Amino acid sequence: MHADGVSELFDVFLPRSSDADRVDLGGGIRLIATDTGHVWSFGSDWRREGDIDVAATVSAPAGDLLLWVWNRARARDGVRREGDADIIRRFEKAHVRP
């Protein structure tokens, strides 16, 4: 399932990344798999718990979102970006992926 691949980044690889790799996003971000209903929200510090003030949203079908979170170039145009573009760019450039 594509949503599992998105979760894998955040549940397995993100905790293994260094503090230096998890740059401050500058605000919260929410990812939405439009076809499955899965939602992932992160604060500016990459934490998923607590009250998250979301300033940017990226949405797409789970397969496209999976490619996007793993920085696959062909996914760039397959996602819808809303809100603070700087937060989305920081998320895309963060070195939390292997």
Backbone as CSV, one residue per row, in Angstrom:
resi,resn,N_x,N_y,N_z,CA_x,CA_y,CA_z,C_x,C_y,C_z
1,MET,0.847,-1.181,0.000,0.000,0.000,0.000,0.893,1.245,0.000
2,HIS,0.565,2.204,-0.841,1.389,3.405,-0.974,1.444,4.224,0.309
3,ALA,0.350,4.276,1.046,0.348,5.046,2.294,1.355,4.477,3.286
4,ASP,1.566,3.170,3.251,2.563,2.554,4.138,3.967,3.057,3.809
5,GLY,4.232,3.281,2.545,5.536,3.807,2.140,5.754,5.224,2.626
6,VAL,4.694,6.021,2.643,4.781,7.379,3.192,5.056,7.278,4.693
7,SER,4.299,6.444,5.378,4.484,6.272,6.830,5.885,5.766,7.158
8,GLU,6.434,4.905,6.304,7.773,4.369,6.545,8.814,5.481,6.647
9,LEU,8.702,6.479,5.797,9.654,7.588,5.874,9.605,8.228,7.257
10,PHE,8.396,8.459,7.747,8.243,9.181,9.001,8.420,8.306,10.239
11,ASP,8.092,7.026,10.139,8.171,6.141,11.299,9.524,5.449,11.424
12,VAL,10.219,5.251,10.308,11.475,4.511,10.325,12.676,5.422,10.065
13,PHE,12.641,6.176,8.977,13.821,6.939,8.580,13.957,8.282,9.289
14,LEU,12.862,8.965,9.521,12.937,10.259,10.206,13.575,10.131,11.592
15,PRO,13.191,9.151,12.416,13.838,9.033,13.727,15.332,8.740,13.649
16,ARG,15.785,8.178,12.552,17.210,7.861,12.383,18.018,9.047,11.878
17,SER,17.346,10.077,11.408,18.056,11.234,10.874,18.613,12.063,12.027
18,SER,19.636,12.832,11.722,20.261,13.660,12.753,19.470,14.951,12.949
19,ASP,19.710,15.603,14.073,19.056,16.892,14.330,19.399,17.902,13.240
20,ALA,20.619,17.841,12.721,21.039,18.774,11.675,20.259,18.546,10.385
21,ASP,19.850,17.304,10.141,19.082,16.993,8.938,17.640,17.466,9.044
22,ARG,17.130,17.539,10.259,15.742,17.963,10.476,15.711,19.474,10.692
23,VAL,15.920,20.205,9.626,15.913,21.665,9.702,14.539,22.153,10.143
24,ASP,14.509,23.277,10.809,13.234,23.885,11.206,12.453,24.206,9.940
25,LEU,11.244,23.707,9.876,10.428,23.918,8.679,9.846,25.326,8.612
26,GLY,9.804,26.017,9.721,9.245,27.364,9.734,7.740,27.394,9.921
27,GLY,7.158,26.237,10.132,5.716,26.122,10.337,5.278,24.690,10.115
28,GLY,4.065,24.409,10.476,3.549,23.051,10.345,3.146,22.728,8.916
29,ILE,3.191,21.443,8.599,2.812,20.967,7.270,1.924,19.735,7.424
30,ARG,0.960,19.633,6.545,0.060,18.476,6.534,0.128,17.834,5.160
31,LEU,0.233,16.511,5.143,0.214,15.741,3.911,-1.068,14.929,3.890
32,ILE,-1.756,14.941,2.773,-3.042,14.252,2.663,-3.028,13.340,1.442
33,ALA,-3.307,12.047,1.675,-3.493,11.099,0.578,-4.968,11.174,0.189
34,THR,-5.247,11.791,-0.923,-6.627,12.098,-1.297,-7.463,10.865,-1.603
35,ASP,-6.835,9.765,-1.951,-7.601,8.571,-2.301,-7.784,7.597,-1.149
36,THR,-6.970,7.711,-0.105,-7.077,6.772,1.018,-7.555,7.433,2.304
37,GLY,-7.434,8.761,2.364,-7.819,9.469,3.572,-6.725,9.543,4.625
38,HIS,-5.561,8.986,4.355,-4.452,9.078,5.311,-3.972,10.526,5.401
39,VAL,-3.630,10.936,6.618,-3.157,12.296,6.866,-1.954,12.225,7.804
40,TRP,-0.924,12.984,7.471,0.267,13.108,8.311,0.492,14.594,8.549
41,SER,0.632,14.990,9.808,0.873,16.399,10.147,2.141,16.511,10.975
42,PHE,2.922,17.553,10.688,4.189,17.779,11.358,4.305,19.224,11.777
43,GLY,4.857,19.432,12.961,5.169,20.781,13.387,6.464,21.224,12.734
44,SER,6.841,22.452,12.964,8.070,22.976,12.357,9.302,22.199,12.806
45,ASP,9.186,21.481,13.938,10.297,20.694,14.468,10.195,19.212,14.089
46,TRP,9.307,18.874,13.149,9.095,17.523,12.638,8.347,16.609,13.606
47,ARG,7.887,17.142,14.721,7.132,16.302,15.655,5.711,16.162,15.168
48,ARG,5.140,14.987,15.423,3.792,14.703,14.961,2.763,14.776,16.080
49,GLU,3.218,14.972,17.299,2.277,15.018,18.411,1.951,16.453,18.798
50,GLY,0.890,16.583,19.581,0.520,17.884,20.114,-0.269,18.722,19.131
51,ASP,-0.429,19.970,19.509,-1.170,20.934,18.698,-0.272,21.433,17.578
52,ILE,-0.637,21.174,16.353,0.181,21.572,15.210,-0.553,22.658,14.433
53,ASP,0.092,23.798,14.334,-0.456,24.905,13.559,0.014,24.731,12.116
54,VAL,-0.838,24.217,11.274,-0.487,23.900,9.892,-0.516,25.158,9.034
55,ALA,0.598,25.404,8.332,0.696,26.568,7.461,0.844,26.168,5.989
56,ALA,0.997,24.860,5.736,1.145,24.375,4.364,0.540,22.980,4.267
57,THR,-0.007,22.686,3.098,-0.606,21.376,2.858,-0.170,20.866,1.495
58,VAL,0.159,19.594,1.451,0.465,18.928,0.187,-0.495,17.754,0.087
59,SER,-1.195,17.659,-1.025,-2.167,16.576,-1.193,-2.028,15.953,-2.571
60,ALA,-2.328,14.652,-2.624,-2.252,13.889,-3.872,-2.752,12.488,-3.587
61,PRO,-3.046,11.714,-4.617,-3.296,10.296,-4.393,-2.059,9.676,-3.714
62,ALA,-2.261,8.642,-2.933,-1.181,8.067,-2.123,0.051,7.695,-2.941
63,GLY,-0.125,7.167,-4.136,1.021,6.794,-4.968,1.872,7.992,-5.352
64,ASP,1.234,9.089,-5.727,1.974,10.306,-6.065,2.614,10.927,-4.826
65,LEU,1.897,10.890,-3.705,2.441,11.438,-2.466,3.662,10.628,-2.018
66,LEU,3.598,9.317,-2.186,4.736,8.453,-1.853,5.965,8.863,-2.651
67,LEU,5.806,9.037,-3.941,6.935,9.458,-4.775,7.440,10.834,-4.356
68,TRP,6.523,11.722,-4.007,6.912,13.079,-3.612,7.711,13.077,-2.313
69,VAL,7.245,12.368,-1.282,7.971,12.408,0.000,9.348,11.769,-0.116
70,TRP,9.501,10.867,-1.073,10.805,10.236,-1.293,11.622,10.988,-2.341
71,ASN,11.172,12.199,-2.698,11.907,13.090,-3.617,12.156,12.493,-4.994
72,ARG,11.192,11.809,-5.521,11.305,11.307,-6.891,10.864,12.422,-7.827
73,ALA,11.714,12.796,-8.734,11.503,13.973,-9.582,10.184,13.936,-10.338
74,ARG,9.774,12.791,-10.815,8.555,12.744,-11.618,7.303,13.053,-10.815
75,ALA,7.405,13.071,-9.500,6.242,13.348,-8.651,6.025,14.836,-8.422
76,ARG,6.961,15.673,-8.778,6.865,17.113,-8.498,5.561,17.729,-8.979
77,ASP,5.112,17.339,-10.153,3.898,17.938,-10.711,2.634,17.185,-10.318
78,GLY,2.770,16.054,-9.654,1.609,15.244,-9.308,0.964,15.575,-7.979
79,VAL,1.503,16.578,-7.284,0.958,16.936,-5.975,0.409,18.358,-6.004
80,ARG,-0.555,18.594,-5.149,-1.129,19.940,-5.007,-0.531,20.576,-3.761
81,ARG,0.026,21.760,-3.920,0.648,22.489,-2.821,-0.217,23.690,-2.471
82,GLU,-0.469,23.863,-1.182,-1.238,25.017,-0.713,-0.556,25.595,0.515
83,GLY,-0.636,26.888,0.666,-0.078,27.541,1.842,1.339,28.014,1.621
84,ASP,2.102,28.030,2.686,3.448,28.597,2.705,4.424,27.772,1.854
85,ALA,4.814,28.315,0.715,5.699,27.608,-0.215,7.086,27.373,0.379
86,ASP,7.563,28.261,1.267,8.881,28.085,1.884,8.911,26.841,2.768
87,ILE,7.838,26.588,3.494,7.763,25.392,4.344,7.824,24.141,3.473
88,ILE,7.096,24.157,2.398,7.094,23.000,1.488,8.481,22.783,0.902
89,ARG,9.159,23.847,0.492,10.524,23.715,-0.053,11.486,23.168,0.992
90,ARG,11.376,23.644,2.239,12.257,23.123,3.294,12.009,21.631,3.522
91,PHE,10.741,21.248,3.498,10.396,19.841,3.652,11.023,19.020,2.522
92,GLU,10.888,19.515,1.302,11.414,18.788,0.141,12.945,18.662,0.188
93,LYS,13.618,19.663,0.708,15.090,19.669,0.703,15.715,19.036,1.932
94,ALA,14.939,18.751,2.960,15.495,18.187,4.195,16.149,16.833,3.914
95,HIS,17.261,16.587,4.553,18.030,15.352,4.343,17.593,14.249,5.306
96,VAL,16.300,13.980,5.331,15.791,12.943,6.225,15.560,11.620,5.491
97,ARG,15.844,11.605,4.220,15.686,10.401,3.403,17.051,9.762,3.186
98,PRO,17.083,8.420,3.108,18.382,7.774,2.843,18.861,8.024,1.434
